[in-house]
Amino acid sequence: MRGPQVAQPVTQAWVGPDKMPEAFRMGTYGKLRSAGVKDAHEVTTMPIDTKFRDPIRLLVEELVQGYFAQLERDGRSGRLSASELQEALREYGRTITTLPDEVLNLADAHAVAGQQTRWAIDVPLWTAEEGRSDLTLSLTISDSRDGVRLEIDDLHVL
């Protein structure tokens, strides 16, 4: 029997924001920059911590079930309203499904240097029509004494 395998983070450093891949300039990195993070030139990609997996699965399940108002009420919809979440899924035109077991191994988690308790995570979503789709759920996850907090940053096509 093998013990648990721990993947090592992969760090990518860029000289400046103009040298970063478009996904970081316009996506998570851009959001962090607009939130006041001024020196986020080093982004670390790592596996998703096991304590975040169940909350992510639950949030996706609530999207699948259409509990948009609940997500807005408890703050997990982030800057998006219930109607914006519903509209994004309607515009995509396919039926999202619960996440398969292996999906969280495919998600990207990024910790910004100096932000030890916050991660930006991009979770690929599945649909009944396509299987793995190009629809992505972008989240910010924070961990504190009060527990794990998830907030949707975006629901978009990557």
C-alpha positions as CSV (number, residue, x, y, z in Angstrom):
1,M,0.0,0.0,0.0
2,R,1.4,3.4,-1.0
3,G,1.2,6.4,1.2
4,P,-0.4,9.7,0.1
5,Q,1.3,11.4,-2.8
6,V,1.9,15.1,-2.3
7,A,2.5,17.1,-5.5
8,Q,5.0,19.9,-5.3
9,P,3.9,23.4,-6.3
10,V,5.2,24.7,-9.6
11,T,6.3,28.4,-9.5
12,Q,6.3,30.6,-12.6
13,A,7.9,34.0,-12.4
14,W,7.5,36.8,-14.9
15,V,9.4,40.0,-15.2
16,G,6.2,42.1,-15.2
17,P,2.5,42.0,-16.0
18,D,3.1,42.6,-19.7
19,K,5.1,39.4,-19.8
20,M,2.4,37.2,-18.2
21,P,0.2,34.9,-20.2
22,E,-3.1,36.5,-21.2
23,A,-5.1,34.3,-18.7
24,F,-3.2,36.0,-15.8
25,R,-3.4,39.5,-17.2
26,M,-7.1,39.3,-17.8
27,G,-8.2,36.6,-15.5
28,T,-7.2,35.8,-11.9
29,Y,-4.1,38.0,-11.9
30,G,-6.1,41.0,-13.2
31,K,-8.7,40.5,-10.5
32,L,-6.1,40.3,-7.8
33,R,-4.4,43.5,-9.2
34,S,-7.7,45.3,-9.2
35,A,-8.3,44.1,-5.6
36,G,-5.2,46.0,-4.6
37,V,-2.5,43.3,-4.9
38,K,0.3,45.3,-6.4
39,D,3.2,42.9,-6.7
40,A,1.8,39.6,-7.8
41,H,4.5,38.8,-10.4
42,E,5.0,35.3,-8.9
43,V,2.1,33.0,-9.1
44,T,2.3,29.4,-7.7
45,T,0.2,26.6,-9.2
46,M,-0.5,23.8,-6.8
47,P,-2.9,21.0,-6.2
48,I,-6.1,21.8,-4.4
49,D,-5.9,21.1,-0.7
50,T,-8.2,18.3,0.3
51,K,-10.1,20.5,2.8
52,F,-11.3,22.6,-0.1
53,R,-12.6,19.8,-2.2
54,D,-15.9,19.1,-0.5
55,P,-16.9,22.8,-0.3
56,I,-16.1,23.2,-4.1
57,R,-18.2,20.1,-4.9
58,L,-21.1,21.4,-2.8
59,L,-21.0,24.8,-4.5
60,V,-21.0,23.2,-8.0
61,E,-23.9,21.0,-6.9
62,E,-25.8,24.0,-5.8
63,L,-25.2,25.6,-9.3
64,V,-26.4,22.3,-10.9
65,Q,-29.6,22.4,-8.8
66,G,-30.2,26.1,-9.6
67,Y,-29.8,27.4,-6.0
68,F,-28.6,30.7,-7.3
69,A,-30.5,32.8,-4.7
70,Q,-29.0,30.8,-1.9
71,L,-25.5,31.4,-3.2
72,E,-26.2,35.1,-3.4
73,R,-27.8,35.2,0.1
74,D,-24.8,33.5,1.8
75,G,-22.2,35.5,-0.2
76,R,-20.7,32.6,-2.2
77,S,-21.9,34.2,-5.5
78,G,-19.3,36.9,-4.9
79,R,-19.7,39.9,-7.1
80,L,-22.3,38.0,-9.3
81,S,-26.0,38.2,-8.6
82,A,-28.2,35.1,-8.7
83,S,-29.7,36.3,-12.0
84,E,-26.2,36.8,-13.5
85,L,-25.2,33.3,-12.5
86,Q,-28.4,31.9,-14.0
87,E,-28.0,34.0,-17.2
88,A,-24.4,32.8,-17.7
89,L,-25.5,29.2,-17.6
90,R,-28.5,29.9,-19.8
91,E,-26.3,31.6,-22.4
92,Y,-23.9,28.7,-22.4
93,G,-26.8,26.6,-23.5
94,R,-25.8,23.2,-22.0
95,T,-26.7,21.4,-18.8
96,I,-23.9,21.5,-16.2
97,T,-23.6,18.3,-14.1
98,T,-22.0,17.3,-10.9
99,L,-18.2,17.1,-10.9
100,P,-16.6,13.7,-11.7
101,D,-14.2,12.4,-9.0
102,E,-11.1,13.3,-10.9
103,V,-12.0,16.9,-11.8
104,L,-10.4,18.6,-8.9
105,N,-7.1,17.1,-10.0
106,L,-7.5,19.1,-13.2
107,A,-8.4,22.4,-11.5
108,D,-5.7,25.1,-11.2
109,A,-5.0,26.6,-7.8
110,H,-2.9,29.8,-7.7
111,A,-1.5,31.3,-4.5
112,V,-0.1,34.8,-4.9
113,A,3.2,35.5,-3.1
114,G,2.4,37.1,0.2
115,Q,-1.2,35.8,0.3
116,Q,-0.9,32.7,2.4
117,T,-4.5,32.2,3.2
118,R,-6.1,33.0,-0.2
119,W,-6.1,31.0,-3.4
120,A,-7.6,31.6,-6.8
121,I,-9.0,28.4,-8.3
122,D,-10.2,27.7,-11.8
123,V,-12.5,24.6,-11.9
124,P,-13.4,23.1,-15.3
125,L,-17.1,22.3,-15.4
126,W,-18.8,19.3,-17.0
127,T,-22.0,19.2,-19.0
128,A,-24.4,16.4,-19.9
129,E,-23.8,17.2,-23.6
130,E,-20.0,17.6,-23.7
131,G,-18.5,15.9,-20.7
132,R,-15.6,18.3,-19.8
133,S,-16.7,21.6,-21.2
134,D,-14.8,24.9,-21.8
135,L,-17.0,26.5,-19.1
136,T,-14.9,27.4,-16.1
137,L,-15.8,28.4,-12.5
138,S,-13.3,30.8,-11.1
139,L,-13.3,31.0,-7.3
140,T,-11.4,32.7,-4.5
141,I,-11.0,30.5,-1.5
142,S,-9.8,31.7,1.9
143,D,-8.9,29.7,5.0
144,S,-9.1,31.2,8.5
145,R,-10.0,30.3,12.0
146,D,-13.6,30.7,11.0
147,G,-13.3,28.0,8.3
148,V,-13.1,27.8,4.6
149,R,-14.8,30.5,2.6
150,L,-15.6,30.3,-1.1
151,E,-16.6,33.1,-3.4
152,I,-17.3,33.0,-7.1
153,D,-15.2,35.4,-9.1
154,D,-16.6,34.4,-12.5
155,L,-18.4,31.8,-14.5
156,H,-16.9,32.0,-18.0
157,V,-15.6,30.2,-21.1
158,L,-11.8,29.7,-21.1
